[in-house]
Amino acid sequence: MPSTVRPRSPGPEVGRESKKAKADVSPAITLPEGATRHSLHETYEQSTPYKHIVVPGLLTDELLESVVEETKTYGVRGEEGSLPGWGWEQKETDIYKIQQTPDLASLDEQHLPEETLAALPCITRLKEALYSQEFRKFVRDVTGCGPLSGKKTDCSVGLYTQGSHLLLHDDSISTRVISYILYLPNSPLDAPASDYTKPADNGKFLKGWDPKWGGSLELFPVENGDERGLPGTKAVASLPVKWGQIIFFQVQPGRSYHSVEEVIVGDGRRRLGVSGWFHRPIEGEEGFGAYEDEKAQRAALSSLAQITAAPTIPMVPYTADPPAGLTPSHIAFLKDFLAPSYLTPQTLEKLSGQFVEASEIVLHNFLRPDLADKIKAETKAADAAAYGDSKLIPGQDVGEGDGWALQGPASKHRFASLVSESAATPALRSVLAQLLPSEAWRAWLGVVSSLAPMAYRAEARRFRRGLDYTLANGEERAGEARLDAFLGLSWWADVPAGSDAEDALIEHGGWECYLAAPDESEDPETYQSALAKRAAAANRTEAEQEAAEAEEKEAVAGAGAENGDEANGGESKKGDDGPKITMGGVELEFDPDQFSDGDFDSDSEGEDGGPLLTQPVSFNRLLLVLRDPGVMRFVKYLSAAAPGSRWDVGGEWEVGMLEEEGEEEPTAAE
């Protein structure tokens, strides 16, 4: 599991085993011996796509059931009623959505108060059992691995409920040797009946899990059948959740790829488990230094390196010089695709001013209504054919064929991409194959962004519910800014901007997110766009932030007075009839049917140090963003609960600075 989920394990003193814990360990462990242990080793050696083993019954139900009951007392960490320093933490990033406890290595008097430790005897006993000498000896015998540390403990309790998931990774971080997951799935006694559950021995809950509820551990092969490398796009093994069983597998950089399927059931059911790693011995332990030859290999093939180095669609350079503006022939071509209001000089001037100011803009009702309706009908029909009435996680092959192919590697992204003619989605393909490569579109982008598009890569994407995502990645910090333009086309997300219905879409995932690069203040910006300014602000001290805000206010006040617009400093303003924009003291007109209140607003979530920009799943909305070097972006995993696939078309453009003639701003030709 990813290291970002929990803090790194403390030093060896944290793992000291108390005499009381040691006394309790042996009765809790029921390890097989002799021929059975040898048979498990043979099974482990022959397993695919990499070495793994599923073993039930290693720990007594008495201990495991007591752990389940104890977890119900945890509460939310830091909130009233929770134990000091302990409790569930809700965690969500591009790669996972789970609840988790702190590292069990903290279960000692050096890290937690006596009050907390006294309330956690069962999980403490379980941790000591897992890292006991006899249990580690069993793990070595079954897996054939080298020495394992008894002092460096690294594990936590994880809780997956409806919507929880963990995307593909290989666990290859630090000194990990063997990964393990112990399953403790449970449901309340009044949950709907299931053939896969039965009452616990203590009579306090139901234990067991139906594979249809999701949460299975999925194992992925290496692409092209290589020993190590990038992962394939489809899992080749699925290990269902079962009460009391433990899964072990060797941590292998560039090979041990796995994910946890989304949990899709509610009813109070909990996919509870304890997961962690056995590490190489630390200094002073037997076997220290035995794994030194693997360090360079791990560094070269870590998941982060795979994400960074993964190939992508190549840029297509334009062969002609950038157009100076929109010509009548450009506009005539664009009229077959864009809504009329996005082709008028007044609107283009307004869009250009807003984009230069904010480096981001959202354009609603972007395509012509008739073209948008055709695409909506196509995509809705495609989803109906793929999913039917099923609420389960679809098969991995769904959406393939008829011009659509899966794109990987899954360590970077997974979605279906339109790569050839499609009988089911011709209108969608026309945007990809005709509009985006055109010189007219290049000219339109240049006018709106005040930049010169020099090369591009474009694609139409289908994120299948319960399956697809992209992980956070971006250009190198020393690279150039990129212009991103993606048109949301998800038929089920055609809702008013700012409405409760739009807010509800967030629960399904599929939203696009831009994140600041680490150490943003040290980044030499090529284009100091608004996104980078927000990222830098997130890293300032309070005093530095106050000084920067005061300086910015002075600059805005000066610009406003200079332009004769003291009232709003050149910013957007809203009247009774909707949003208004003033430029040079003149209010610009536009067709209100083409826009909504949020069309020209800048996303301000980056002000508190969070994401720079988030955009929910949408229909017929164009998101245009100038992405600075080092800024990362991702599309959040789309939940199986979504009404349909997440569809979009767009791409990214290499851009340069336009050579201005005089002081005139770019406008459309009359």
N, C-alpha and C positions, 0 to 999 in steps of 0.2 A: 504494500500500500504506500502511497506517496508520503515522503518525509514531511511535506508541508501540512499534513493532517495533524501531526502532533509534534511537540518539541523533541529535540534530540535527547537521548537518554543521558542522565547524569553520569558522573564518574563511578568507579568501582565501589566506593564506599556506600553508594545508594543501594547496591544489591545485596548487602549483608543479610544473611538469613538468621532470624532470631531462633533461640532454642525452642521456644514455644511453637513456632511455625514448623520447624523441622520435626517436632514430635507429632504434628498433625498430618504430615504429608503422606506417609506410607499407607495408612488406611484408605486414603482417597484415590490411590493409583492402583489400577488393575492391568498390569502390562503382560502381554503374551510372551512366552519364552520358547526356546528351542526351535522345533520345526516350524511353528507358526511364525515366529519372528523371521526365520530364513525365507519362508514363503512370501512374506510381506516385502522383503528386500527384492526378491525376484520380480514381483509385480511392479515395484517401483522402477526397477531397471528397464522393464519392457514397456513402460507407459509412454504415450505420445499426447500432444506434440512435443512435450518435454517431460522430464522425470517428475512424477507426482504420485501420491498415494492417499487414499481415503481410508481411515481407520476408525471404527466405532468402538465404544465401550472402554476407553482407556482411563476414564475417570468415573467415579461412582455417581449415580443419580442423586444420592443424598447430598453430595457437595454441589452438584450442578443446579439442583432445584433450589437449594438455599441461596445460591448466587442470584438466580432469577428473582427471588423474593427480595433480596437485598437491593437489587437495582431499582426496584419500584420506590425505594425511599430516597433516591439520590436528589431529586429536584433539579432545578436549573442553576448551574453554577453562578454564584454571585447574587442570586435573588433571595428574597426573604424565605426562610424555611429550609434553605439548602445547607449542607454541611460546609463549614469553613474550608475553602480551598478545593472543594470537590463538587461534582455534579455534572449534568449533561451540558454540552455546548453544541449549539446548532452551527454547523459549518457548511458553507456553500461557496464553491469557486467554479472555474471552468470545468474542472475534472470530477467534482463530487458534490453530493448533497446528502449529509448524514448528521446524526447526533453522536457525540463521542465524549468519553471521560478524559481527564488528564492521563498521562502515562502512568501505568501501575508501578513504575520504578519510584514514584514519589510516595509510595505507601510505607513511609518510615518516619521516625520522630524528627529527622532533620528537615523534612519538607512539609509535614502536616501536623496540626495540633493533636493532642491526645484525644480530644473530643471526637475528631473525625476518624482517627485510627480505630477507636473503640467501636465505632458504628460500622466498620467495614471488615469484620473478621472473615467473612466468607470469600470475598474477592482476594483478600490477602492470602488466605490459605490456598486458593486456586493458583495464584501467581507463584507461590513457593513450590507448589507441586509441579508446575510446568517447567520451572528452571532448576529443579532438584537434580542431583547427580544421576539418580536412577532413570529419570525421564530423559535426560540428555543422552545417557548411554543408549537408551532405546532408540532415540532419533538417529544417533550415529549408526547403529546396527542396521536400521531399516534403509537409511538413505546412502550409507557408505561415505558420508562426508567426513572431514577432518575434525579436530578438536573444536568444542563449542564452549563459549564463556559461560560460567555460572554466576558471574558477578554483574555482567552487563545485561540487565533485563530491559526489554523494549516491547511493550504491548499496551493495549488499552481495550476498554469495552466499547463496542460500537453498536448503535441502535439504528436499524433501517425500518422506517415506517413508510406509508404510502407516499410515493414520489421520490424516495431515496434511491441513489445510484452511485456507482463509482466507475469511471471510464477507464479505458485501456492504459496500462503502464507495466513496467517490468520489475519494480521493487529494487532495482539495482542502485543502491545508495549506501555509502559508507562501508561498514564491515559486515554487512548482512550475509549470512550463509544459507539459512533455511527459513522460509516463510511458513506460517501456520495460521489456520482459522479453526476455531472451536465454535460449533453452532449450538445455540440454546434457543431455538424458535419457540414462541409461546403465544397463547391467545387467552382472553378472559373466559371464564366458565360459561358466560351467556352468549358467546360468539356463535354464529350459525354453524350447524353441524357439518363435519367434513370427515371423509374416510381417512384422511391423513393426520388427524389429531386424536389424542386420547388424554384422559385425566392424568395429571402428575401424581406420583406416589403420595405426595403430601396433600393432595386434593384441593390445591389452591389455584390451579390454572390448568389449561390444556397445553400439552406439548406436542410438537409436530408441525409440518409445513407441507402444503400442496404446491408442487412445482409450478402450477398455473399461476400462482401468486407472484411469480418473479423471484428475484434475489439470488438466482443460481450463479455460481462461479463459472465464468466462461474463459476457456483457454484458447489462445490464438497461435497459429503457426508463423514461422518466419517466411517472408515473401520468397517465392521461387524455390522453396525447399532448402534454402541455405542453412548452414549450421548456426550462424548468427547474422543479424541484419535487421531490416525493417519488417514490421509485422504485416500480415495479410489483413484484408478487410472483413473476413468472416471467421467467427469462432468455429473450431473443429471439435470441441468437447464442451459439454455443459454438465457441471457437477451440481445436482440439486441439494438444497438445504435439508439436512436431517438431524434430528435431535441427538446430541451427544457425540457426533462424529467430528473427527479432526482431519483436515486436509493439510498435508505437508508437501512442499515442493522446493526444489533448489533454486536459489536466486542466481540467475544467469543473465548478465548484461547482454542485451540484444537478442534474448531468447525467451525468457520466462514471462511472456506477455499474458495478461489476464485482465478481466473486468468483472464487476458485479452488476448483474442485470437489475433494472429498475424494479422496485417493489410496487405492485399495482393494486394490492388489496388494502382495504381499510378494516373496519369492524374491530378496531383495537388490537389487531394482530401485530406482533413485534418480531422482526428478524433480528434477534439479539445474538451477539457473538463476542468472543474475545479473539483478537488477532494481533499478531506481532511477529517477531523475528528472533532467531538464535544467531548470535554474532560470533565472529572470530574471537579467540581468547585475547584478553588485554595483557599488558605487561605484568609479569609476575605470575601468570597462570600457565599451566601446562599447555604446550602447543603454540605459545605466542610466536608469531613470525612465520608460521607454516603457510600462510596464504599470500605472502608478499608478492609473488610472481603475478597475481591477478590484478594488482592495483592499476597498472597502465591500461589493461584491457577494459576494466570497469569504467575508467575515465573516458575512454574513447567511445564507449557504446552506451552511456547513460541515456535515460529517456530524454533529458533535456537536449543532449547532443543530437539525438535522433530528430527531435522536433525542429531544431535549428537547421540541420543538414538535409532534411527531407526535400526531395525534388518537388518542383511546382510547375505549373504551366508556364512556358517561356513567354517573355514579352515579345510582342510583334511591333517592330519599329515602323513608323510612318515613313514613306519614301519621299513625300513632298514637304516643303516648308510649311510651318503653321499658317493657317488662313488668318487674314487680318481682321476678319469679322464675318458676320452672317450675310451672305449674298441672297438675292431673290431666289436663286436656284436652290440654295440650302433650305430656305424657308419652305419652298414648294415641296421638297422632299420630306421635311420634318412634319408637315401637316398631315401626312398619312399615319403618323405615330403619336405625336404630342398633342395634348389639349391646346386649343387655340390661344388661350391666355398666356401660355408660356412662350409664345413667339412674338409678343408685342414689344416694341421698344421700351414702353413704360415699365412693364413687368421685368424685362431683362435688366434694365438699369437698377431697379430696386433689388433684384436678386443679387446682382453683382456687388452692390454696396453692402448688403447684409453679409454676404459670404466673405468679403474682404475683412469685415469687422470681426466676424465670429469664427471663421474657418469651418463652419458647419451649417447645414441648412436642410430642412425637411420640406419636400414639395408634395402636397396632397393632390389627388385626382390628376396624376401626371399624364397618363396616356389618354388618348381619345376615348370617350365613353364606349363607342362601339367596339373598339379593339380590346378595351378592358373587359367588357362583357364576354367577348369570345374567349379570352384567356381564363376568366372565372369559370365558364362552362366547361372548358377543357380540363382544367385542373381538378374541379369538383368531380367530374366523371371519372378521371383517373384514380382519384382517391376512393371513390365508391367501388371501383373494380378491384382495387388492391386490398381494401380493408373490410368491405361489406359491413355487417352489423357487429363484427367482433370487437370486444373491448380488451382483448389479450394483446400481448406483445407480438407483432407480426413476425413472420419468418424472415430470415436474412436475405432471401432472394427477392423479396417484394420490391417492385419498382424497376427491376432490371428489364432490358429489352426495349424494342421499339425506339431505338436511338438513345436510350439512357443506359449509362454504365456507372458502376460504383467507383468512387475515387478514394484513394488512400495516400499515404499509409495511415493506418488507424492511430498511430502515435501522434499524428498531427491533425487529421480530420477524417471523417467518413460521411459521405453523402452521395446521391446519384447526380450525375452530370449529363447534360444533353450533348452528345458528341456527334450525332448525325441526324438525318431526316427522321421525323417522327409523325406517324399517322395520327396519333392521339393528341399531339400538342403543336400543331402547325402555327397557330397564332403566337404562341410563346416563342417558338423558334424564329419567327420573323424578327422579333426584337433582337435576339441574339445574333442572327446571321445577316440581317440587313441594316438595322439601325445602329448598333454599337460600333461596327467596323467602318461606318460611313464617314466621309469628309464633313458632311453636314453636322453630324453629332460631335465630331472633333471641334468644329467651329463653335457650336453651341456651348460646349464645355469651356472653351477658351473665353467666350464672352462672359459667362456666369462666374467663372473662377478668377478671371484676370491672369490666367496662367497659360502656358503653351504646352498642350499635350504632345509628347514626343514618341511615346510607345505605349502599348496597352496589352493587357490580357483580360479576356472576358469569358464568362460562362453562365449558363443557366443551371440553377441548383435545385434539387429536391431533397429536403431533409425529412426522412421518413420517421413518423412518430415511433417512439420507443426504440430508436436505433441510432440516429445521426446527430452530428455535432461538429464543431471545430474547436481545437484547443488554442489557448492564447499564444500568439506569435506575431512577429512584425519584422521590419527591416532592421539591419544592423544600426547601431547608434551612430556609426560613422558614415552611414548611407545618405540617401536623399529622401526628401519628402515625397509621398505618394498621394495622388488624388483618388479617393475611393468613391464610387458611384454604384449603389445597389438599389434596385427597384423591387420592393416587397410586393408579392403577388399571391399571397395566401388567401384563398377564397373565403375562408371562415373568419378572417380578421378584418372584414370590411365594416368597421365600426367608427363612430364619431371620435375625433381626437379629444382627449381629455375626459372622456366619459367613464362611467363605472365599468362599462363593457370593455373598454380598452385596458383599464387597470386589471381586470380579471384575466386578461390574456397572459399576464406575466406568470401566472401560476403554471402555465403549460410549458414554460421554458421557450426556447427558440429565439430569445431576444439577442440582439447584437450589442456587444459591450466593447468599449475602448478603455484601456488601462495605461496609466503612466509607467514609463520605464523606471527601473531602479536608479537611484542617484541622479535624478533628473537635473539637479542644479549643476552637475559637472558636464552636462551634455552640450557640446558646441553646436548650437542649432543652425542649420542651413536656412530654414524658414522658421521664424519665431512666431508660430501660429498661436491662436487662443488656446488650443489644447495643450501645447507645451507650457504656456504661461500658467495654466491651472496646475499642471503637474509640478512646476517649480514652486508654486505657492504652497502646495501640499507638504513640501519639504522645508519650508521656512520656519524659523522660530517665531514665537508670538510677536516679539519686538520687530523682527524683520518684516513680518506680515503687515503690522500696523503701519510701518514706514512705507512699504510698497503701496498699500491702499491709499495713504495720504498723497503720495506722488501721483498715483493714477487719477485720483480725484482732481488734482490740480491740472493735469494734462487734459482731462475731459472738459473741465470748465473752460480752459483756454481754447480748445477746439470749438466748443459750442459758441463762445463769444465771437470767435473769428468767423464762424459761418452764419452769424446772426440767428442762432437757435439756442439761446440761453435756457429755454424752458425744459428741453430734454437732452441737450448735448448731442443731438444727432441720433438718439436711440429711437427704437420703435415705440409707438404709443397707440392706445386703443381708445376709440370713441364708442358712442352708443351703438354704432352699426358694425362693429368688428374691428380688426386690427388695422392700424394705419402706420405708414412709414413716411418720415420726412427726410428729404435730402436737400441740403442747401436752403433750408427754410421753406421748401415747397412740398406740399403733401401730394404724394403720388396716388393715382387712382388705379383700381384693378377690379376685375370681375369677382365678386364675393362668392360666386358659385364654385370657383376653382380653388378656393383656399379655406382654411379654418383658422381658429384662434392660435393654434400652435405652429402655423406654417413657418413663421420667421423667427420663432423664439430659439434662443440658444439654450442647450441643456446645461444646467448649473450644478449637476450632482458632484462635479469635481471639486467644488468649493470646500467640501468637508474632508477632503483627502480620499474619497471613495472613487468610483469609476469616473472617468472624464466624460463619458457619454454612454447612454443606454437607449436603445430603440426597440420597442416591442414588435412582435410579429405584426405585419400590416398588409394591406391590399392597396395597390396603385399609389404607393408613396415612394418617392425617391429620396434616399439619404445620401447627401453629398458632403464629404468630409476631407479636409486636408490633413493627412496623417503624418506627423513629424517623425524623424528618425528615432527609433527606439520605442515609439508608442506601440503597444500591442493591442490586438483585437481578437475577439472570438464570438462564435454563435453558440449560445448555451444549448446543451442537449435538449432535444424536443421530447417531452413526456409522452408516454403511451396514452395518456388521458386527453391529449389534444384532439380536436375534432377531425383534423386531417394533417397532411404534410405541410411543411413550411417551404413555400416556393419563392424563389427570387431570380433575378437576372441582373447582371452587372459585372463589375470588375474594378481593376485599378489601373491608373495611368501614371507613367513617368512624366514629370512636368518640368518646364523651365520657365524663366521669366519672360513675359512679353516685352518686346521693344516698343515703348510708347512713342507716339508721334505727338510732340507738343504736350499739352496738359489734358488732352481729351480722354475721357473714360470710354471703355469699349461699349458700344451699343449696337443694336441690330440695324441692318440696312433698311431704309424705308422701302 
